[in-house]
Amino acid sequence: MSHHPFLLQSLAWKRSHVLEALEGLDEAALNRVHVASGWTPLDLVRHLTIDVERYWFRAVMAGEPEAVAFAAGDDSGWRLGTPQTYADVVAAYRAEIAHSDRILASLKPHATPQWEEGAGGRADLTSVIVHVLVDTATHAGQLDILREGIDGKQYLVVHP
């Protein structure tokens, strides 16, 4: 992963930020709906696993047939209201990150999407990495807000 070191370091930081936001919460808090839209903390990480990491790196950039078929179907990572275990969700996220990192290491910065229909106009790997970084950072922030509401823990302490 010698290309895009800053982008890849930032992505790694936001991925770990997501996982840190969950640490120490019990299964009940992780599977409880805390927002009106109905998702739980574990739902959000499952979404990052399937609809972000798998979708953008396996399907769009690598063109893996199974990932493309899944992404092109009606299913998604959102399974609202389905109880999940912390161990299963985190293991799946870590495994998907490892797969994504192998794909990233094999591609040049200006590699083009292998599944153009799913790329949403993104023309190269750089634009996909930026998209995944922004999406992951956005969801990390959402998890921060939930976490602060659950037990007061803050990722970045804000002083008024």
C-alpha positions as CSV (number, residue, x, y, z in Angstrom):
1,M,0.0,0.0,0.0
2,S,2.7,2.4,-0.9
3,H,0.4,4.7,-2.8
4,H,-1.9,7.2,-1.1
5,P,-0.2,6.8,2.3
6,F,-2.1,9.6,3.9
7,L,-5.5,8.5,2.6
8,L,-4.9,4.9,3.7
9,Q,-3.6,5.9,7.1
10,S,-6.7,8.1,7.6
11,L,-8.9,5.2,6.5
12,A,-7.2,2.9,9.0
13,W,-7.7,5.5,11.7
14,K,-11.4,5.9,11.0
15,R,-11.9,2.1,10.9
16,S,-10.3,1.8,14.3
17,H,-12.4,4.7,15.5
18,V,-15.5,2.8,14.6
19,L,-14.4,-0.2,16.6
20,E,-13.3,1.9,19.6
21,A,-16.8,3.4,19.7
22,L,-18.2,0.0,20.4
23,E,-15.7,-1.2,23.0
24,G,-17.0,-1.8,26.5
25,L,-20.7,-1.7,25.6
26,D,-22.8,-4.7,26.5
27,E,-24.8,-6.7,24.0
28,A,-28.0,-5.0,25.0
29,A,-26.7,-1.5,24.3
30,L,-25.1,-2.7,21.0
31,N,-28.5,-4.1,19.8
32,R,-30.7,-1.4,21.2
33,V,-32.2,1.2,18.8
34,H,-31.0,4.7,20.0
35,V,-32.3,6.8,17.0
36,A,-35.6,7.3,15.4
37,S,-34.4,5.8,12.1
38,G,-34.2,2.4,13.8
39,W,-30.6,1.3,13.5
40,T,-28.4,-0.1,16.3
41,P,-24.7,0.3,16.8
42,L,-24.1,-3.2,15.4
43,D,-26.4,-2.5,12.5
44,L,-24.2,0.4,11.5
45,V,-21.0,-1.6,11.7
46,R,-22.6,-4.4,9.6
47,H,-23.6,-1.7,7.1
48,L,-19.9,-0.5,7.0
49,T,-18.8,-4.1,6.4
50,I,-21.2,-5.0,3.6
51,D,-22.3,-1.8,2.0
52,V,-19.1,0.1,2.3
53,E,-16.0,-2.1,2.5
54,R,-17.3,-5.1,0.5
55,Y,-19.3,-3.0,-2.0
56,W,-16.6,-0.5,-2.9
57,F,-13.5,-2.6,-2.8
58,R,-14.6,-6.2,-3.6
59,A,-17.4,-5.3,-6.0
60,V,-16.6,-2.0,-7.6
61,M,-12.8,-2.0,-7.6
62,A,-12.0,-5.7,-7.8
63,G,-15.1,-6.8,-9.7
64,E,-15.4,-10.0,-7.6
65,P,-18.4,-11.8,-9.1
66,E,-20.0,-12.8,-5.8
67,A,-19.7,-9.3,-4.4
68,V,-21.1,-7.8,-7.6
69,A,-24.0,-10.2,-7.6
70,F,-24.8,-9.4,-4.0
71,A,-24.4,-5.6,-4.4
72,A,-26.5,-5.6,-7.6
73,G,-29.3,-7.4,-5.8
74,D,-31.9,-6.1,-3.5
75,D,-30.1,-7.0,-0.3
76,S,-27.9,-4.8,1.7
77,G,-26.0,-4.8,5.0
78,W,-28.9,-3.1,6.8
79,R,-30.8,-5.7,8.9
80,L,-32.6,-3.5,11.3
81,G,-34.0,-5.2,14.3
82,T,-32.1,-8.5,13.8
83,P,-30.1,-9.2,17.0
84,Q,-26.4,-9.7,16.4
85,T,-23.4,-10.5,18.6
86,Y,-20.5,-8.1,19.1
87,A,-18.0,-10.8,18.3
88,D,-19.6,-11.8,15.0
89,V,-20.1,-8.3,13.7
90,V,-16.6,-7.1,14.7
91,A,-15.0,-10.3,13.3
92,A,-16.8,-9.8,10.0
93,Y,-15.8,-6.1,9.9
94,R,-12.1,-6.9,10.6
95,A,-12.1,-9.7,8.0
96,E,-13.6,-7.4,5.4
97,I,-11.1,-4.7,6.2
98,A,-8.3,-7.3,5.7
99,H,-9.7,-8.3,2.3
100,S,-10.1,-4.7,1.3
101,D,-6.5,-4.0,2.3
102,R,-5.3,-6.9,0.1
103,I,-7.2,-5.4,-2.8
104,L,-5.8,-1.9,-2.1
105,A,-2.3,-3.3,-2.0
106,S,-2.7,-4.9,-5.4
107,L,-4.1,-1.8,-7.2
108,K,-2.4,1.3,-8.6
109,P,-3.8,4.7,-7.6
110,H,-5.4,5.3,-10.9
111,A,-6.9,1.8,-11.3
112,T,-10.4,2.0,-12.7
113,P,-13.5,0.3,-11.3
114,Q,-14.0,-3.2,-12.6
115,W,-17.8,-2.9,-12.0
116,E,-18.5,0.5,-13.6
117,E,-22.3,0.3,-13.1
118,G,-21.8,0.3,-9.3
119,A,-19.1,3.0,-9.3
120,G,-21.5,5.9,-9.2
121,G,-19.3,8.0,-11.5
122,R,-16.1,7.4,-9.5
123,A,-13.4,7.0,-12.1
124,D,-10.5,5.6,-10.2
125,L,-9.2,4.1,-6.9
126,T,-8.4,7.4,-5.4
127,S,-12.0,8.6,-5.7
128,V,-13.2,5.4,-4.2
129,I,-10.8,5.6,-1.3
130,V,-12.0,9.1,-0.6
131,H,-15.6,8.1,-0.7
132,V,-15.0,5.1,1.7
133,L,-13.0,7.4,4.0
134,V,-15.8,10.0,4.1
135,D,-18.5,7.4,4.6
136,T,-16.5,5.6,7.4
137,A,-15.7,8.9,9.2
138,T,-19.4,10.0,9.0
139,H,-20.5,6.8,10.6
140,A,-17.8,6.9,13.2
141,G,-19.2,10.3,14.2
142,Q,-22.7,8.9,14.4
143,L,-21.4,6.2,16.7
144,D,-19.6,8.8,18.8
145,I,-22.9,10.6,19.4
146,L,-24.7,7.3,20.3
147,R,-21.8,6.3,22.7
148,E,-21.9,9.7,24.5
149,G,-25.7,9.3,24.9
150,I,-25.3,5.7,26.2
151,D,-22.6,6.2,28.8
152,G,-21.0,9.6,28.4
153,K,-17.8,8.3,26.8
154,Q,-16.3,10.7,24.2
155,Y,-13.8,9.8,21.5
156,L,-12.6,13.4,21.1
157,V,-13.3,15.4,24.1
158,V,-14.9,18.7,23.2
159,H,-14.4,21.7,25.6
160,P,-16.8,24.5,25.2
